[in-house]
Each structure stands twice: as structure tokens, then as C-alpha cells.
Amino acid sequence: MKEIFRAALVIARRDFSAVIFSKTFILFLLGPLFPVLIGMAFGGIGEKITTDSLRPVVGLSMTSAEAARMERAYQGLAEQIGPENLPRLRRAPVGDPRVLLGQPDARYFALVSGPLNRPVLTGKAGDLAGLEGDISLIASAALAGEHMPRVRVKKQLVSASTGAEAQSRLFTGRAAQFLIFFLTMLLAGMVLSNLVEEKTNKVIEILAAAVPIDAVFLGKLLAMLGMSFVGILFWGSAVAAGISLFAGPSLTPPAPAIGWPIFLLLSAIYFTMAYALLGSLFLGIGAQAATVREVQTLNMPVTMAQMGVFFFATYAVDHMGSAPEIAATIFPFSSPFAMIARAAQSATLWPHLLAIIWQAAWVSLIIRFGVTLFRRHVLKSGQAQKRSLFRRRSASPS
Amino acid sequence: MAQAAKPNRRASAFRRCSKVSVCVAILCDYQERMIGDIPAPNSTYAVEAHGLVKTFGDFRAVDGIDIAVPAGSIYGVLGPNGAGKTTLLRTLLGIVDPDEGRRSLLGDSMPLRQARAIGYLPEERGLYPSMKAAEAIAFMGALRGLPLKIGRERAREMLTAHGMGASVDKPIRQLSKGMAQTVQLFGTIVHQPRLIVLDEPFSGLDAINQGKLEALIREQARRGVTVLFSTHVIAHAERLCERIAIIAGGRVRFEGSVSEARDQLRPQVRLRTRSADGSWRRALPAETVADDGAWHFDLPDEGIEPLLRALLDGQAGIESLSIERPGLHDAFVWIAGAAAARRMEEERAEEATA
């Protein structure tokens, strides 16, 4: 075992230096900036779309005075509950609503006609279902006008609220889960193509003769993990510095049940585990591929599988203690995601110890399985195989 | 002879119920691979193999090979292309496991356990193109347990002594093919192994570098290192090897010293006479052939004297008479060719039976 780790560190060191001292590493470090920029740009547009364009427009096919009362009532309600929670109102000609909605230049979801005390909402059944309550509320407010009673709400502050705390912790759990998934998805896929370099350069023969293939796999994983931590440290420091400089402590997410120091430590461990689990699997699969093209073909199913695991874990967060949640903590690939969410919501520590041992055992088992496949199908070792994994016929010996 | 590998009983039991306990079997295989049996100490052979078989699909690349390389010797594995030389070396080194048979390197049936004492130059040369020359050598040493610092120092010394001092910090991609090969060779010996395995080490090298490599192999052997190399270029083996194995069709066709290999063929007699015909012609062996104005035939069992007497008595007018001992090349062609012919016969017989 000691020899495997020694050899793994030699390989990890080589891989780590090769990546860190390459020019492309700058791109790797700047990589997360691109989605952030795109997110900011499209987020702004998206917000505008959500608040303006996507809100249904309801035409007011009423007399001018009644339409004005509706608009005033809308303004008052929008100030109270926010415009995004109400449909947009626009004046429309007075006439038969069915004819008006049929006109080619009609730009309304529905039309409100008739007197204020008996408004008629015309539109398609599906559209009306969501609008009926809103229009009724606006029309009621319009009828009540200035006489609508405004009840004042008195605030009473408490130092602790179990319900609110649970909600906040759920948020923290979800955030950590998403972050770990996002990082794992970005980084674990990279190991798919990791052994292609060795196979292309024929270095694999030297490695296979000198060290156990387990050490090669472990070394590759360690190198990429090290690289990931450099990226995470870089971006984590940048984000932390940005928050402390511009936003202050108000942006700190709600404290997890287990406390921040242990939660952060567990986050690092669960990221490592999630990465190692998926990474070892991808390395095993990718090692079977002979060319970059084969690796590229593998990317899609691999990403989809990751998404599936993540959705499973996300679903489980909302159902602490339920059968799906327990299944998510046991299933090795979703276990790190489910367990970090658990750490945010429950202060019990021992399940984490169990989970880490369980996940580590699976990492070693997957590596072993990948190594066995690699020896059999790529190095053509072990019992003679009629067919390799990606080739229809077994390759001829040299 | 080294002790045979005794498979772990527990691992074998698990394998029998493989479908149920695939994972456990994998772990047991791992345990066996890493722990293995106890190596036999102080073997007089650096490399031993008995009944080694390796198949790829239906093709038997190595077909029951027995080999024993004396410690401290230079040993050549000769064979035509596709004879199974590379597969044999890969199987001996543990890169691939044999389907049948036993192997032992430096007295250990688990070659990887002796990795620190072995150097291996594969047939297909492999280096990381972006790595610097000295770093590549140190890395290959580090894989086999040599501390990187010492590896770097030795790499610089070796490269400088070889006239490649200017290339120490150059990336491999900037080196010529021959230089890159030299770097890889130094990487093979930087950790000062007790056994060096070289697969077709001379291929791709120019005459000067081939000479340097021969000197290096001799130097290693002088220091007590066992050198096992494969080649299909006979001249190198003839100059370097104390013992050779000629393999063809995955089987050993000859094993012994170079001299013994040459003795496989009878010495050749070359006779040129002034007289074209006469009673002396009856004294020539039946299989004598005439070529380029001379007679060629194997040295008769009874020696040259009776023939010489007949030539003199028959007034043949001897212009020249030479007895040439066949070279290793002739022996190799004869042995490998005979083996190929035998193989063809066997295949024909198998087909007929089928």
C-alpha cells in the first residue's frame, strides 16, 4: 500500500506540475469567470424578461373612468405586494371581447369588460385560471377605492425561530450541494481524457512496468484534485475578498446545524469524495478509450449521469429521514451531496464518519475495477478476451 | 529455479463463485498481485520462465516458453518480426499476466515487487514531450524509487558525459529522435538497476549511437548487471551476448551460447580448382553446389583430410580451399526458417485434422 501511495505521488506530482506550469492553466483559472459574466449579462436580461415581458397582459375593455379606477387600484396593490405578482394592465378598445381577442394585432392574454362590480374576463380557459383571482382582487380594490381599509401590521421580534432556522439551513444545504456538484461536474469530467496522453505518448508502457496501475490511477486523481483545489482556493479567496470588501457580513449564508468550521471541513471532504467517486469512474471509463474522439463521445452520457445523480440528491434534501434521503446517502455517487445537505440540517456527527468511510471504500473499489478493466482490455492482461470494451475485435499483439 | 507462484487459496475460492462476488474476487486478485508468495532468495538466474503462455483471442503469441537468464550475463532474445519477443518481455516484466506458466524476476514471482531493481526500455519509446530531458530521466528513476534530487543530479551527469549537456533543460519535443531515445535509455538505468530489459534497443539509432549503446551494455554487464534484450538484428547479439534464445512462432527454437548456435550448422567448405572435371569429383559430397566458379558444401563428417587427399591424387589443381564456420546470422536464418517451416506444417496438419 505504501508503495502504491509513493508511486501515486510521483505520478501526481508530474501531472500537477505539467498542468500548473502550462499556459492553459491560466485559462483554467479564468474559466469560471466566463459563466459568471454570461450569467450576469443574461441574468439582468432574464430578470427584465421575468418582470416585464413574461407577465401576462390583460386588456381593460371598459369605460375610461372604470379603466382609470382599475389602474389606480393596480398601482396601490403593486406597491404592497410587488408588480411581479400581478398581471400587467393595458387599455383596450371597448367592444365585443371575443372579436377584439381575435384581431391580428391583439396583444392581450385576456380582456376585462363590463362594469366594475360585475367584471367579465374573456380568454382561453388555461389563461383565465391564473388571472381570475388577480382581476377579482384588482376589481375589488378599485370598487373600494380610497375606502379600502389599510390594516397596519405590528412587528414582534424573537431571537430564535425554529421554522425559519430550518428553512435557512435548508438553503445553506442546497447552496453547498449545488456548489459541490458544480465543481465536481466541471472538474471530474476532465479526468476522462487523462490517460489518453500516456497512451498516445506510449508512456503507459513505462508506467505499467514500473508501478502498479492502481498507483497510476490514484496519481492521476490526486493531481487533478490538487489542481481543483488550487482553482477553488483561488476563486474562494477572490469571492471571500469581494464579499468582505463590497457586501459585508450581511451576505453570509445562514449558519449550518453542525457549525461553520466543521461544515466547511465536511464540504472539502465531500467535494473530495464526490470528485474521487466520479473521477475514478470516469478515469476507468476514459482509460478504455484509445482516442480523444472516443473520449469526446463519452462526455455526453457521463454528464447526463452526473445530472441524474445530482437531481436525486437534491430531491432527497427536502425529505430528511425519508427513504429516498437515506437511499441518497447510501448510494455512493449521490452520498456526498446528500450528506453535505444533512450536515447543514442536522448536528449529528457520526453519520458523516460512516459516510466518509463508505465513500472511501467505494473509491478504492471503483479504482480497482477500473484497473482490472484497464489491464484486461488495454494492456491485454489476465485471461484472454475475445473482445475489448470499445473495439469489436481484440487487437493484435506487438 | 525460483519457487513457483502458489495462488492464494482464498482468492481461488472466491474466483470460483465469480458471478456472485465479482468485487470480492477483484480485491483478492489485487491482494495476490501486491502480496504474492515469498520470493526465492539468491537465485543464480536473474530471469526464469517455465511454460509461459500468452494468448490474444485465438492467437498464441507466447506458446510455452522456457527461459533462464544467468545473473550478470548479457542475454539476447532473437526472433523474426512477430515472433513474440515483445510479448515475452512484457509478460516477464508483469505488464501482462501469463495465461499459463510461471515467471520469476530476480528470484521474485511478482515482477512489480522488484521494480526498483529493474530497468525497462520498451519497444515503443514513450516520453512526455513537454518534460525537460533531465526531468524525464529523474521521473523515470522516481517511478522506480530513486529520489528526484538524486535522479536530477545523475541525469545531468549522464547527459553531460554523453555530450548532451546543452540538452539538459530542453523539452523532449525539441530533441532529435536519437537524443530522445538516449534520454529514455538513461531513464532506464538512472536508478542503477540489477536487471535491464531492453526491447529492440538498437532500432532507430544511427551507427554511432548503436556503438555507444553496445558500449553502455557492456559497461553495465561489467558492473554485474544482467542485461536482457530483444533484437532482430543479429550482429548486435553476436557481438554482445553470452547466451541467446531464438524464438519463432511464440516458441523457443534454440537456447544456448552464440557458439552453440553457430554449431547448429556444419562448417562450410569453399573450393576453387583449376581443373573443371576429373576423378576427384567423386570425392565431393552429393549436396555440393557450384556457384560463381567455386564448389560449396558442408564439411564432411570425416573431416577435410580424405577429401584433400582425393583432390591431390586426382590432380584437381586446388586454387583455393577455405573452411568457414557459419555466423550467427546463418544459424538464426536456419533455426528461425526451420521453425517457420515446422509451424506451417503443424498448421497444415491441424487444418487437415479439423
Interface residues (C-beta under 8 A of the other chain):
Chain A: M1 I4 R6 A7 V10 I11 R14 A18 S22 E197 E198 N201 K202 V203 I204 E205 I206 L207 A208 A209 A210 V211 P212 D214 L365 R368 F369 V371 T372 R375 L379 K380 S381 G382 Q383 A384 Q385 K386 R393 S394 A395 S396 P397 S398
Chain B: C23 I26 L27 D29 Y30 R33 M34 K54 T55 F56 G57 F59 A61 G84 T86 T87 R90 L93 G94 I95 V96 D97 D99 L112 A115 I118 Y120 P122 E123 E124 R125 G126 L127 Y128 P129 S130 M131 F139 M140 A142 L143 R144 G145 G187
